Amino acid sequence: MMYSLLKTYCFMSFILLMFIVGCSEEGLIDPHGENKLIPPNTSGTLQAIDFPTDTGSAWTYINTNTEKEFTVRVRGTRDISGTTHRQLTISTITPVEPDEVNLVTVDHLAANAFYFRTDTDFFSEFPFPIIATYFNKTPQGIVESAFDIFLPIQNPVFHQKHFPERLLWDFPLEVGKEWTVFDKTAGNPVSATRFVTEKDVVVTVPAGTYSTYVVYEEVIYGDIEAPTIRLISPPAVYWVAPAVGVVQYRFSRYRATETFQTETYQLKSVHLPGPFTD
């Protein structure tokens, strides 16, 4: 009973802190223009133009074990900190139990559950789902700068920026390429790195058969009890197909839950309005 009360108090305190930090004059305003990409020579590499992000694009993923699924969809643009970003909305997981924590999309989009933060440290047992993220795409990469979460309060949608921003994809993708997704040094340190290990790897998922680039993601973080100790996460793996995006990914739930569990999601269906212009 005491543990439950303490946990509830921590959640409510965290919500209050988020509102204090998040309330400022800077918010989402109408976009002021976009960066159109020029189709490059994609021979031997995967360029930004090969990673579709047009408005209306949608990807539905299904869990290979539980058959639960969710959909991510690009919906329009917003201005964040003076730069045009696209909004990626995230549907609820279906089917889902009434008391089940909806955290699966956190692991897919954000370095294996390193997402919610209280000041300088991540809050790994957060019960509220992410419903949208905001990213900026250039010929050099895709950067995620902010996200929305759903809170069980009167005005439920809460918008928060990343600090630092996250370089989700660094173009061009080619075997041997490595980059830092983000590197947090304040508080307990956390650093996420992605690296391309293979190309032309054929995978078959419900949506079809694709030739893919294989990208690993590794997170190194400080132990909360002993900050000088560094821990290495089990790697997440992404299979990326040109002109489609991520067609399969695998990750281990090791911070969102107390038990170690590896899950694989595959692309069930995809809708790309095209032609690819950004």
N, C-alpha and C positions, 0 to 999 in steps of 0.2 A: 504494500500500500504506500509506504513512504517513498519507494522508488518511482511508482507511477505518478505520485504528486510532484516529485522533483522533476521528472521528465516533462510533465505538463507545464510546470513553471518555466522550464528552460525553453520550451517551444514558444510560449506566450511572450517571454522576455525577448526571444529572438525576433518575433514578429514586430514588437515595439521598436527594437533596435533598427530593423530594416526600414521602417517607416521614417524614423528620425534621420537615417543616413540617406534614404532615397528621396526625400522631399526637398527639391531644389528648383530653381528657375529653369534649369535645362531639362527638356523633355522631348517627346517625339513630335516633330513638326513635319509639314509637307516636304517631300523631297525637292531638291533644287537642281536635279540633273543626274545623269547616269554616265558610267564609263562603258562605252561599247568596245568590244574586243574585235580585233582584226584576225580572221582565221589564219593561223600560221602553218608552217610545214610541220606536220605531226609525226613524221617518219621517225620511228624508234623511241618516241616519248609520248607522254600524255600531257597536252597543253590545257590551258584554262578553257579554251573554246570546246574542248572535248569533255568537259565536266558541266552538264546542263544545269542551268539555274533560272531559266525563263519563268516569268510569272505564269502560274497555272500548272507547272510541273508537279507531279505527285508520285510518291513511292510508297507502296504498302509492303510491310515486312511481316513475316510469320515465324514464330518460334518453332524450331524443329522438334522440340520435345512436347511442349504444352499446346501447340497450335493456336496460341494467342497471337493477335496481330494488332498493328497500329499503322497509321498513315501520316507521313510528313508531306507538307504541301507548301510551295512558294506562293505567297500572297502579297503582291504589290511591293511598294518601297516606303521607307521612312528615313528621316534625317536624324542621325545620332552624332552629336559632337561635330556638326558641320560636314559630315560625310554621308552620302546616300547609302543606305543599307537595305537589303531585302529581308522580309519577314518570312520565317519558316515556321508554320504552325504545326503542332503535334497533337494528334488525336488521342483520345483515351484508349487504353488497351481493352480489347474485347476477345472473349468474355472475361470479366473480372469479378472476383468475389467482393461482397459489400465492404469488407474490412481490409481488403488487400491494398498494400502500399504500391502506388503506381510510380515506380522508379526506373523502369526498363529503358525508357528513352533518355534518361540521364546518362546511363552508361554508353549508349550509342553515340551521343552527340558531344560528350564532355569528359574525356580522359578518365574513364572508369570511376565515375561517381565523385570526382573532385569538382564540385560545382557550387554548392551553397556555402556561404562564408559568413562568419561573424567577426567583423573587424579584420584580423590577420589570419584567422584559422578557419579551415573548412568544417562544416557541420555535417557529418557523414550519416546521421540518423534522422534526416529531415523527411517528414511525412507528406509533403505537398508536391504535386507534379509540376513539371515545366510544361507550359502550353504553347510557347513560341520562343524562337531565338532570332537574332538579328545579325546578318553577316554582310560584309562588303567584299565584292569580287573585283579583282584587277587581273591583268595578264600575269602578274607575279604570284598571286595566291588568293585564298579565301580566308578572311579574318572575321571571327565572331566577336562582337563587341558588347552584346547585351542579351538579356533574356527576360521573359515574363513567367511568373509562377502564379498558381491559383491558390488563394488562401480562403479558409472558411469564415469569412467576415462579410460585412455589408458591402464594401467595395472590393471584390475578391481579386482582381487582377493587379499584381504588383510588378513593376518594372525595375530591373536593377542592371547596372553595367558591370562588365568584367574589369577586374584590375589585377594583373594586366590583361590585355586582349589576347585572343587565342588564334594562332595561325594554324587553322585546321588542315589546309592543303597548300603546299609550296610547289608551284609549277616551274618548269615541267617535271612530271613524275618520270623518273628513270631509275634503273637498278643502281643501287649504291647511294642514292640521294638520302640525306638525313637532315632533319630540321627540328627546332625546338617549338613545340606547340605553345607552351608558356613556362615561365620560370618565376616562381614566387619565392622571394627571399625573406620577407617580413614574417615574423612569428615562426612557426614550424615550416621549414623549407619544403617546397613541392616543385618538381620539375617533370614535365611530360615531353617525350621525344617520339617522333615518328620516323621510320626509315623504310625504304623500298627494298625488298629482298629478291623479288622475282617478277618476271613479266611473261605474257603469253601462257598463263596458267588457265586451263579450261575448267570451268565449274558449271554444273547444271543445277538450277534452282527452279522453283515453280514457274517463274516468269520466262524461263528459257535457258539456253546454253550460251555462255559468254567467255571470251578470252580476256583475262584480267591481269592487272598489276596487283601484287600482294604487298600490303603495307602493314608493318607491325607498329604498335604503340607501347612504349614502356614508361612507367611512372616511378620516379624515385622520390621518397618523401621521408621527413623526419618523424621519429617515434615521439608521440605526445608525452609519454612518460619519461623518455630519455632523448631529448631533442638532438643530441650529438650523434645518435645512432641513425643510420640511413637504411631504409627498407626499399626493396625493389618489388614492384607489383608484377603479378602474372601478366604477360603481354596480351593486349587485345590485337586482333588481326582483322584487316579489312581487305576484301577483294573488290577492286575497282575496275569497271569496264568502261572503255571510251564510249562517249555518246550516251551513256546510261547513268553512271555514277556508281555508288556502292551497291553491289548485288548480293553480297554476303558479308557478315561480320560475326566475330566471336569474341566474347569478353568473359571475365570472371568477376562475379559479385563478391567483393571482399571488403568493401567499405560500406556499401549500402545495407548489407545484412551482416550478421555475426558469423554466418556459416559460409564456407567457400563453395561456390557453385559456378560452373562454366556453362554458358548458354550460347547457342548459335541462332542467328536470325537470317532468313533468306528472303530475297525479293520475291513477293508473290505476284505483284502486278505493278506496272509503271505507266504513267501517262505523261508524255512529253509533247507539248503543243507545237514547238519548233516553228520555223527553222531556228537553230541556235544562233542567237545574236549577242549573248552576254554570258 
